[in-house]
Amino acid sequence: MNQTESLAASGRPITGLHRHVIKSVVEYAGLLAVLAILVILFSSLTENFFRVQTALTIANSSPDLIFVSVGMTLVLIVGGIDLSVGSLLALGAAVIGVAMTDYELGLISAVGLCLLATTVCGFLSGFVSAWFAIPSFIVTLGMLEMARGGTKLITASQSIYIGSRFEWFGEPIEWLALSPSFLIAISTVLIAQFLLTQTVYGRYCVAIGTNREAVKMSGIRTAPIFVATFAISGLLCGLAAISHTGRLLTSDPNAARGLELSAIAACVIGGTSLMGGRGSVIASFIGVLIIAVLQSGLAQMGVDDAIKQVVTGGVIILAVLLDALRQRLSMRSKA
């Protein structure tokens, strides 16, 4: 007897909340099954994959993508897309490096400037897209180039070594073997999922992504919500920059190239719709883990980087095809 049948047998009405919970459990179970299959596959193909150290390494190296994917999920749900996240990460890391080395600012001041810079960039992308009715794809493509160019300008296209002052953020806690950045990333996932599912902001995001014009006609101002979502994405890029800098202790102007594609891939694998109106932060987080396990397993097998890109791209296309098939079946069942 499944959960739906159990509720029906108990005599309690199956409410919309129950249906949502059941649907979420089924989706998460499917993603976790894919993750388990990948772990089993790579464990059988390599000697060292099925080890605690491998899992810890994957966890401690994934916060950058987790932060960015959380922001990308919210942006996609509201009906936008943000192609600038990789460049904003590099910009935030550059701000930290220049602030701490050239201007000799303290850790808190450097982190604050980093978060301010990336949040402002996200806000500007959302503002231009919302108020001038320009597709966010075009606006964030421009921001991608501007942020990357700005990063090279302030760093003179040179990597900046920051030193051990930032090491605590990316260094695993001795008794836990997990880094503070990973723990903060997990907390961010939970907070964002709560905002999306339990607050008015989250309901507006889904509604705007589903049918923005209908929301406008109901008297709700959509532009502030749209802009706020891009600002949140920018803020999370700043957290990703802090995580990246804490792990590598260096500000690299060429860092995070292609990160936006990995973030979109994680969201799509997690079932977030590229057309807006549907998505889950937790599902995107599982998508991040799937990508991380896939890349780590292929690396342990000694697979060439080009082949890893081909395989990862194939997984993304497969996820999109399965999502399209699921939508068609859902529409047929409703009809």
Buried (B, 14 or more C-beta within 10 A) or exposed (E): EEEEEEBEEEEEEBEEEBEEEBEBEEBBEBBEEBBEEBBEBBBEEBEEBEEEEBBBBBBBBBBBBBBBBBBBBBBBBBBBBBBBBBBBBBBBBBBBBBBBBEEEBEBEBBBBBBBBBBBBBBBBBBBBBBEEEEEBEEBBBBBBEBBBEBBBEBBEEEBBEBEEEBEEBBBBEEEEBBBBBBBBBBEBBEEBBEBBBEEEBBEBBBBBBBBBEEBEEEEBEBBEBBBBBBBBBBBBBBBBBBBBBBBBBBBBBEBBEEBBBBBBBBBBBBBBBBEBBBBBBBBBBBBBBBBBBBBBBBBBEEBEEEEBBEBBEEBBEEBBEBBEEEEEEEEEEEE
